Amino acid sequence: MVKQKEHTQETTTEEQTLLVGYVRKSNAGGAIKVSINSSAFEQCSTYVTADGESYVPLVISIGALERVLSGERAVTTISQFQD
């Protein structure tokens, strides 16, 4: 009996991201420390709300942050999706 391999092709959309900084748990464990690279932050795109305030949209993976909080990982990244 000959087994046939089934080939499936998945289409994945890889989004470009800009590494902006890192998140880690404080040594005492009671806080999250956020470190932002200032030159990377300057390269980030912004958006303006209806009241005229300007914001920089950043992303942290929830799963990766949970692993940092549980002590499974030391740090995780903060990024911005790029167009």
C-alpha positions in Angstrom: 0.0 0.0 0.0 1.4 3.4 -1.0 0.7 6.3 1.2 0.1 9.6 -0.6 1.1 12.8 1.0 -1.4 15.5 1.0 0.1 18.9 0.1 -1.7 21.9 1.4 -0.7 25.4 0.7 -1.5 27.9 3.3 -1.5 31.6 2.6 0.0 33.6 5.4 0.2 37.3 5.6 3.3 38.4 7.3 3.0 41.9 8.6 6.1 44.1 8.8 6.8 45.3 12.3 9.1 47.9 13.8 10.8 46.8 17.1 10.2 49.7 19.5 11.2 48.3 22.8 10.9 45.6 25.5 8.7 44.7 28.4 9.9 42.8 31.5 8.7 42.1 35.0 10.5 44.1 37.8 12.9 42.2 40.0 10.4 42.7 42.9 7.7 41.3 40.7 5.1 44.0 41.5 5.4 46.0 38.3 6.0 45.8 34.5 9.0 47.7 33.2 8.7 49.2 29.7 11.9 50.2 27.8 11.4 52.2 24.6 14.2 52.8 22.2 13.9 56.6 21.6 15.2 56.5 18.0 12.8 53.7 17.1 10.0 55.6 18.7 10.7 58.6 16.6 10.3 56.4 13.5 6.8 55.2 14.6 3.7 56.4 12.8 1.0 58.2 14.7 -2.7 58.8 14.5 -4.8 61.8 15.7 -8.0 61.5 17.6 -11.1 63.7 17.2 -10.0 65.9 20.1 -6.6 66.6 18.4 -4.4 64.4 20.6 -1.7 62.4 18.8 -1.0 58.8 19.7 1.6 56.1 18.8 -0.1 52.7 18.3 2.1 49.9 19.8 1.5 46.2 20.2 2.5 43.6 22.8 1.6 40.0 22.3 -0.8 38.9 25.1 0.6 35.3 25.1 4.2 36.6 25.3 3.3 39.0 28.1 1.6 36.2 30.0 4.8 34.1 29.7 6.8 37.1 31.1 4.4 37.5 34.0 4.5 33.8 34.8 8.3 33.8 34.8 8.6 31.5 31.8 10.3 34.3 29.8 12.4 37.2 30.9 11.3 39.8 28.3 9.0 40.3 25.3 8.9 42.9 22.6 6.9 46.0 21.9 6.4 46.7 18.2 4.4 48.7 15.7 2.8 47.3 12.6 4.2 49.0 9.5 2.2 49.5 6.3 
